């Protein structure tokens, strides 16, 4: 199997590390060689966070170059727009419609771009957008929007749902498992 590349992008504190662990667990349990690399910006201060996940028969490096990602999973709309150069032609963008103001917007030096999902669609990108924050709140906590997006992603990947459920059991603390299972299911239902 040729190597596949998935980029997970977001803002610090949105749970991209858990998302990459869930995805990595599913891929490892499916028998693939998996490499994961985390690139942190000012993650603890709300800055960009990027995680590269590559899988295949044999993977030598986790780094994803521009135009190489089969899928980009974004936890925030502006991060989705920023990551588009990494998406290969015909690739898929799975994104939350959540908008988190970056510092230039907060200080009034810039405006948050309007209608990003529509602009991305108009550019010919295959996009699966979901209001992951609302769905996470419906599941019981706003912190589960990362797992909602893993539910959305799971619909586009050819792995049995049981593997995703097993990954949730492995990666999520028992006291949060039910909420995260519900968040995952809500993501799959989008």
C-alpha positions in Angstrom: 0.0 0.0 0.0 1.2 3.4 -0.8 1.9 5.8 2.1 -1.1 8.0 3.1 -0.7 11.3 4.9 -3.1 13.0 7.3 -2.6 16.4 8.8 -4.4 17.4 12.0 -4.4 21.2 12.6 -5.9 23.4 15.3 -5.3 25.8 18.1 -3.6 24.9 21.4 -6.0 23.3 23.8 -8.4 21.8 21.3 -7.2 18.2 21.7 -5.2 17.5 18.6 -2.9 15.2 20.6 -5.8 13.0 21.6 -7.1 13.0 18.1 -3.7 11.9 16.7 -3.5 9.2 19.4 -6.9 7.9 18.4 -6.1 7.9 14.7 -2.7 6.3 15.4 -4.3 3.5 17.4 -6.8 2.7 14.7 -4.0 2.6 12.1 -1.6 0.5 14.2 -4.5 -2.0 15.0 -5.1 -2.2 11.3 -1.5 -3.5 10.8 0.1 -0.4 9.3 3.5 1.2 9.9 2.6 4.5 11.5 4.7 7.6 12.1 3.3 10.6 14.0 5.0 14.0 14.5 3.7 16.9 16.5 4.7 20.5 15.6 3.8 22.9 18.3 3.6 26.7 17.8 2.6 28.7 20.8 0.1 25.9 21.7 -0.3 26.9 25.3 -1.1 30.4 24.3 -3.7 29.6 21.7 -1.2 29.3 18.8 -1.3 26.8 15.9 -0.7 23.1 16.5 0.0 20.7 13.7 0.3 16.9 13.9 1.4 14.8 11.0 0.3 11.2 10.7 1.6 9.0 7.9 0.8 5.3 7.5 1.4 2.5 5.0 3.4 -0.7 4.6 6.6 1.2 5.5 6.9 4.8 6.5 10.3 6.5 6.8 9.3 10.0 7.9 6.2 11.6 9.4 6.8 14.9 7.8 4.1 16.1 5.3 5.2 18.4 2.6 3.0 20.9 0.7 0.6 19.2 -1.7 1.1 15.8 0.0 -1.7 15.4 2.6 -4.5 13.0 1.5 -6.7 14.4 4.3 -6.5 17.5 6.5 -8.5 17.5 9.7 -9.0 21.0 11.1 -10.4 22.0 14.5 -10.9 25.7 13.4 -11.8 27.4 10.1 -8.8 29.8 9.8 -6.4 26.8 10.5 -8.3 24.9 7.7 -7.6 27.8 5.3 -3.9 28.0 6.4 -3.4 24.3 5.8 -4.9 24.1 2.3 -1.4 24.3 0.6 -0.6 20.9 2.2 -3.7 19.2 0.8 -3.1 17.2 -2.4 -5.3 17.7 -5.4 -8.4 15.6 -4.8 -7.7 15.4 -1.1 -10.3 15.9 1.6 -10.6 18.6 4.2 -12.6 17.6 7.3 -13.2 20.7 9.4 -15.0 22.2 12.3 -16.9 25.4 11.5 -15.6 26.8 14.8 -13.9 30.2 14.7 -11.3 31.2 17.2 -10.0 34.7 16.9 -6.2 34.9 16.5 -4.3 37.7 18.3 -4.4 40.2 15.3 -8.2 39.9 15.3 -8.4 40.2 19.1 -6.3 43.4 19.0 -8.3 44.9 16.2 -5.4 44.8 13.7 -7.2 42.4 11.4 -10.7 41.0 10.7 -11.6 37.3 10.8 -12.2 36.3 7.2 -15.9 35.7 6.4 -17.5 32.7 4.7 -14.3 30.6 4.8 -16.1 27.3 4.2 -17.9 28.7 1.2 -14.6 30.2 -0.2 -12.8 26.8 0.3 -15.6 25.0 -1.5 -15.6 27.6 -4.3 -11.8 26.9 -4.7 -12.7 23.3 -5.6 -11.7 21.6 -2.4 -13.7 18.6 -1.2 -14.8 19.7 2.3 -16.7 18.0 5.1 -17.6 20.8 7.5 -19.4 20.2 10.8 -20.3 22.3 13.8 -18.1 20.1 16.0 -18.4 22.4 19.0 -22.2 22.3 19.1 -22.1 18.5 18.6 -19.6 18.1 21.5 -21.7 20.3 23.7 -24.7 18.0 22.8 -22.6 15.0 23.9 -21.9 16.6 27.2 -18.7 18.7 26.9 -17.3 21.3 24.6 -13.9 19.6 25.0 -15.0 16.6 22.9 -15.1 18.5 19.6 -11.8 16.7 18.7 -13.6 13.4 19.0 -16.6 14.6 17.0 -14.2 15.4 14.2 -12.7 11.9 14.5 -16.2 10.6 14.1 -16.6 12.6 10.9 -13.2 11.4 9.7 -14.1 7.8 10.3 -16.8 8.0 7.7 -14.2 8.7 5.0 -11.7 6.0 6.1 -12.2 2.3 5.4 -11.7 1.0 8.9 -14.4 -0.8 11.0 -16.1 1.3 13.6 -15.1 -1.4 16.2 -11.4 -0.3 15.8 -12.4 3.4 16.5 -14.3 2.2 19.6 -11.3 0.2 20.8 -9.1 3.3 20.2 -11.5 5.4 22.4 -11.2 2.8 25.1 -7.4 2.8 25.0 -6.9 6.6 24.7 -9.7 8.1 26.8 -9.9 8.0 30.6 -12.7 5.7 31.8 -14.7 8.6 33.4 -14.9 10.4 30.1 -15.5 7.4 27.8 -19.3 7.6 27.6 -19.2 11.3 26.6 -16.5 10.7 24.0 -18.4 7.7 22.6 -21.5 9.9 22.2 -19.3 12.7 20.6 -17.8 10.2 18.2 -21.3 8.9 17.2 -22.6 12.5 16.7 -19.6 13.1 14.4 -20.4 9.9 12.4 -24.0 11.1 12.0 -23.0 14.3 10.2 
